[in-house]
Amino acid sequence: MNTRIVLARRPVGWVEESCFAVESCTEPQAGPGDVVVQSIYLSTDPYLRGRMNDGPSYAASFQVGHPIVSRVVARVIDSRHEGFAVGDYVWGFLDWAQRSLVRRGQGLQRIDASLGRVSHAVSVLGMPGLTAWIGVAELGRPVPGETVYISSAEGAVGQLAGQFARRMGARVVGSAGSDDKVAFLRERCGFDAAFNYKARDLDDALREHCPDGIDVYFDNVGGATLEAALRHANVAARFPVCGMISGYNALEDPGIRGLHALLVKRIQMTGFIIYDHVHKLPAYLARVAPWVRRGEVVFHEDIVQGLERAPAALIGMLRGEAIGKRLVQVAPESAA
Ligand SMILES: NC(=O)c1ccc[n+]([C@@H]2O[C@H](COP(=O)([O-])OP(=O)(O)OC[C@H]3O[C@@H](n4cnc5c(N)ncnc54)[C@H](OP(=O)(O)O)[C@@H]3O)[C@@H](O)[C@H]2O)c1
């Protein structure tokens, strides 16, 4: 029997496992032009929390009683579409289900398995990677010798943002929520400095690790961290605003203090959404896939096993229990 994860109720404040339900559903049958896929990896992303709310945003709200949808790496198990063959690896915005019907193959992208691991299509060689690249290369634009500070630095986006900034000659400082994450940043990702924001006063840590001030702040978290970065920013600093996860489960917006720094220090603070940049993915892959293949850029995935554990995996990622990109493995890669 096929199974899927649906939104059982909308969260109020922190998302809980009771917001989800695991239910049986029909086995998909391909009609003319359709494709049936077996899910392999589900991507857990912070923005899924926003989609659990009712109300307008850049991504549509999930509906109560309907499946959670995210980027999913899958394998074609039946195809009546000339563009897809049984055994192809693909990714698409698919239901959190064992198996899915993709009518007319719509939105399904074939994965070039020669580029790297198939899971990379939703991590380093997909959305999180492109997000890090746009934030650093187009908006942060560090020059050699400048200081780049990255919050949630060991996450899917942050670990790459730091490595890209270092390749551009910057001095890179990251913050993360555990000593293990800090060690990962220093030892695996080559960050020049890193600190545990839960164990340090932010101002003390930024004074110590950014003695010449911050030239680029890559914001993944907002809140108190953004306020501290504003206090330590240099004149003409750039602040690419990628995410503000500290507020995603908050009952109300706590606001940001110290915005006068934007004026006094002539800071360019720019929000961006990756949907506006997807056409840049081929150029990104041409540049970055060889770095990954040669091991010049490292990328860590944290893989939880089992579809039924997807709600707990998502909640755990939001709470900071994962190092790197959290995926949920639904079936072996060889599933056919
Ligand atoms: N603009 C776009 O198009 C775009 C695209 C992708 C992602 N994003 C955003 O980029 C950010 C990172 O995404 P990701 O996929 O790479 O997620 P991630 O960093 O892999 O995972 C989220 C991390 O956020 C940290 N966190 C949670 N609450 C926090 C708080 N109050 N203060 C500081 N850190 C907190 C947790 O780590 P700790 O242990 O460090 O707390 C957790 O591991 C998110 O804000 C996301 O919404 C934006």
Ligand as a Chemical Component Dictionary entry (heavy atoms), coordinates in Angstrom:
data_LIG
# 
_chem_comp.id                   LIG 
_chem_comp.type                 NON-POLYMER 
_chem_comp.pdbx_formal_charge   0 
_chem_comp.three_letter_code    LIG 
# 
loop_
_chem_comp_atom.comp_id 
_chem_comp_atom.atom_id 
_chem_comp_atom.alt_atom_id 
_chem_comp_atom.type_symbol 
_chem_comp_atom.charge 
_chem_comp_atom.model_Cartn_x 
_chem_comp_atom.model_Cartn_y 
_chem_comp_atom.model_Cartn_z 
_chem_comp_atom.pdbx_ordinal 
LIG N1  N1  N 0  16.109 33.153 0.090  1  
LIG C1  C1  C 0  15.968 31.933 -0.401 2  
LIG O1  O1  O 0  15.577 31.734 -1.547 3  
LIG C2  C2  C 0  16.341 30.778 0.481  4  
LIG C3  C3  C 0  16.642 29.517 -0.041 5  
LIG C4  C4  C 0  17.050 28.501 0.844  6  
LIG C5  C5  C 0  17.101 28.744 2.207  7  
LIG N2  N2  N 1  16.765 29.991 2.656  8  
LIG C6  C6  C 0  16.871 30.314 4.083  9  
LIG O2  O2  O 0  18.222 30.164 4.442  10 
LIG C7  C7  C 0  18.309 29.772 5.808  11 
LIG C8  C8  C 0  19.119 28.485 5.893  12 
LIG O3  O3  O 0  18.427 27.466 5.199  13 
LIG P1  P1  P 0  19.018 25.990 5.149  14 
LIG O4  O4  O 0  18.157 25.209 4.244  15 
LIG O5  O5  O -1 20.475 26.080 4.894  16 
LIG O6  O6  O 0  18.742 25.494 6.635  17 
LIG P2  P2  P 0  19.816 24.981 7.677  18 
LIG O7  O7  O 0  20.724 26.133 7.996  19 
LIG O8  O8  O 0  20.430 23.722 7.154  20 
LIG O9  O9  O 0  18.941 24.573 8.921  21 
LIG C9  C9  C 0  18.350 25.493 9.753  22 
LIG C10 C10 C 0  19.281 25.853 10.915 23 
LIG O10 O10 O 0  18.833 27.065 11.510 24 
LIG C11 C11 C 0  19.412 27.163 12.786 25 
LIG N3  N3  N 0  18.527 27.910 13.676 26 
LIG C12 C12 C 0  17.287 27.597 14.060 27 
LIG N4  N4  N 0  16.792 28.552 14.890 28 
LIG C13 C13 C 0  17.773 29.478 15.015 29 
LIG C14 C14 C 0  17.888 30.703 15.748 30 
LIG N5  N5  N 0  16.867 31.162 16.510 31 
LIG N6  N6  N 0  19.033 31.396 15.650 32 
LIG C15 C15 C 0  20.048 30.942 14.892 33 
LIG N7  N7  N 0  19.999 29.799 14.176 34 
LIG C16 C16 C 0  18.873 29.081 14.239 35 
LIG C17 C17 C 0  19.603 25.728 13.286 36 
LIG O11 O11 O 0  20.969 25.511 13.614 37 
LIG P3  P3  P 0  21.671 25.999 14.995 38 
LIG O12 O12 O 0  22.101 24.729 15.666 39 
LIG O13 O13 O 0  22.820 26.799 14.501 40 
LIG O14 O14 O 0  20.688 26.786 15.773 41 
LIG C18 C18 C 0  19.266 24.869 12.066 42 
LIG O15 O15 O 0  20.197 23.850 11.851 43 
LIG C19 C19 C 0  16.882 29.636 6.314  44 
LIG O16 O16 O 0  16.513 30.833 6.949  45 
LIG C20 C20 C 0  16.084 29.460 5.039  46 
LIG O17 O17 O 0  14.753 29.876 5.168  47 
LIG C21 C21 C 0  16.385 30.975 1.833  48 
# 
loop_
_chem_comp_bond.comp_id 
_chem_comp_bond.atom_id_1 
_chem_comp_bond.atom_id_2 
_chem_comp_bond.value_order 
_chem_comp_bond.pdbx_ordinal 
LIG N1  C1  SING 1  
LIG C1  O1  DOUB 2  
LIG C1  C2  SING 3  
LIG C2  C3  SING 4  
LIG C2  C21 DOUB 5  
LIG C3  C4  DOUB 6  
LIG C4  C5  SING 7  
LIG C5  N2  DOUB 8  
LIG N2  C6  SING 9  
LIG N2  C21 SING 10 
LIG C6  O2  SING 11 
LIG C6  C20 SING 12 
LIG O2  C7  SING 13 
LIG C7  C8  SING 14 
LIG C7  C19 SING 15 
LIG C8  O3  SING 16 
LIG O3  P1  SING 17 
LIG P1  O4  DOUB 18 
LIG P1  O5  SING 19 
LIG P1  O6  SING 20 
LIG O6  P2  SING 21 
LIG P2  O7  DOUB 22 
LIG P2  O8  SING 23 
LIG P2  O9  SING 24 
LIG O9  C9  SING 25 
LIG C9  C10 SING 26 
LIG C10 O10 SING 27 
LIG C10 C18 SING 28 
LIG O10 C11 SING 29 
LIG C11 N3  SING 30 
LIG C11 C17 SING 31 
LIG N3  C12 SING 32 
LIG N3  C16 SING 33 
LIG C12 N4  DOUB 34 
LIG N4  C13 SING 35 
LIG C13 C14 SING 36 
LIG C13 C16 DOUB 37 
LIG C14 N5  SING 38 
LIG C14 N6  DOUB 39 
LIG N6  C15 SING 40 
LIG C15 N7  DOUB 41 
LIG N7  C16 SING 42 
LIG C17 O11 SING 43 
LIG C17 C18 SING 44 
LIG O11 P3  SING 45 
LIG P3  O12 DOUB 46 
LIG P3  O13 SING 47 
LIG P3  O14 SING 48 
LIG C18 O15 SING 49 
LIG C19 O16 SING 50 
LIG C19 C20 SING 51 
LIG C20 O17 SING 52 
# 
